[in-house]
């Protein structure tokens, strides 16, 4: 019975996820209001579907002191890395790359300045 409950949680997450504002990104918005894939802040107020409120009422999050099976550890913690904040994204909005020291995208090779 417990396996059935845990299997239902990802389905609920799938139904209540908030997609990134950048239509060319495949990420979803995390609890900090930023996309987990590209780091872009969500544009406008975060929508809160009524399903999310119902879901949080029925699901109890584990205590902070409790150990979890999450191998990523603090995956939702915001990283305060100046290099991350200062990165330049590729000018091609369909590309997921960042500009390297040579002035070209590390993913598609397009130059930053054209």
C-alpha positions, 0 to 999 in steps of 0.5 A: 500500500505504501508503494502505491502512495509514493507512486502517485506522488510523481503523477501529481507533481507532473499535473501541477508543475509550472513550466519555464517562461522561456518557451524554448526551455524544457525546465520547470519552476522550482520553489525559489521561483527560478527554472531548474534547467536554465535558472531564468526567473519566472515572469510575473506572479507564480500561478498557484493552481487549486490542485497544488493547495489540495496536494500540499494539504494531503501530503506531509513533507519529511522533517528537516532532521529526517534522512531521505533517500534523495541522492542529490541532497540539497538539490533545491538549494540556491547556489550563490556562485558568482560565475553562475550568475555572470554566465552569458547564454547563447543568443540563439533562444533554441540553444541551451548553451553558454558562451565560453572564453573564446566568445562562442557557444559551447553547445552550438558554436555560434559566436556571441557577437554577430 
